[in-house]
Amino acid sequence: MSAFEVIVSGTMLAQTVRMTIPYACASLGGVVSERSGVVNIALEGILLSSALAAVAVQGATGSASAGVLAGVGSGALVGLVHAALVVRGRIDAIVSGLAINLVAAGGTRFALRALYGSSSNSPSVRGVRYGDDWGLVLRTLLDPFLLLTLAATGLLAWSLARTRFGLRLRACGEDPSAAQAVGVDVALTRTLAVTIGGAICGLGGTALAFELHQFQAGMTGGRGFIALAAVIVAGWRPWPALGACLAFATLDALQIVLQNQTRVPSQIFAVLPFVATLVALAVVSRRTTGNARAPEGLGKHPV
């Protein structure tokens, strides 16, 4: 099979869709957090910790559903910690996010050794099964993680635009002092937003672990940072963020399906998502018009 045939194959489509899910969930978590005014670079750490939690719980209980709940719950918990440090403790969000990422990187290795006697990977888990006799593409399009990701995107877009909570959340992100002056509890709203964002990001970490059927140390591989870039490229909007993540995931999938198909070193394809991220951010930094901009109150506290 030629390289072109591989690129347009069902395997490429399925791989792209599956790889979009962790990016998209992390990106949605970043959108809801930052639209409330809280910078969130802890997405990488949330993905990593939720992936381990999902695998550990499924391995202990034998239940995929329990693993999913554990992953989502772990993401929400880490998001709550980030919110407590930033919103309540007034710690710089960048410092808090970096600390969470470092703790997650080291803590998951420690937990792996404590639980399984290995600092590299966990035993295999079954993951989520949904019909082994279906076609590859059909199975991918009906993946429960994909359906949950699409539902989360639609629900987030609707709630930000149409609900009272979304209005308050956006007000906190645009002008926290004005929002507080009219009676909005800025601290509570931001805490809820970051916690919800952590839960959505945790779903992405769970999907990543279940896709590989195990937890591997450092398995996120910078996905949280690429997702954060997707938030910026998309102008802090849910559906464009999903589209940006799909583009990054396509490049990520490309380097997998083209392995051993060309004479080009695989390392060249491996850096494509990161190069694309830098190019996209450079283009966005020159954008001076349009409504796709950062919230005015991002990183600011009410006075």
Salt bridges, closest charged atoms under 4 A:
GLU174 OE1 - ARG293 NH1 3.31
GLU211 OE2 - ARG18 NE 2.86
ASP252 OD2 - ARG223 NH2 3.94
GLU296 OE2 - ARG293 NH1 3.66
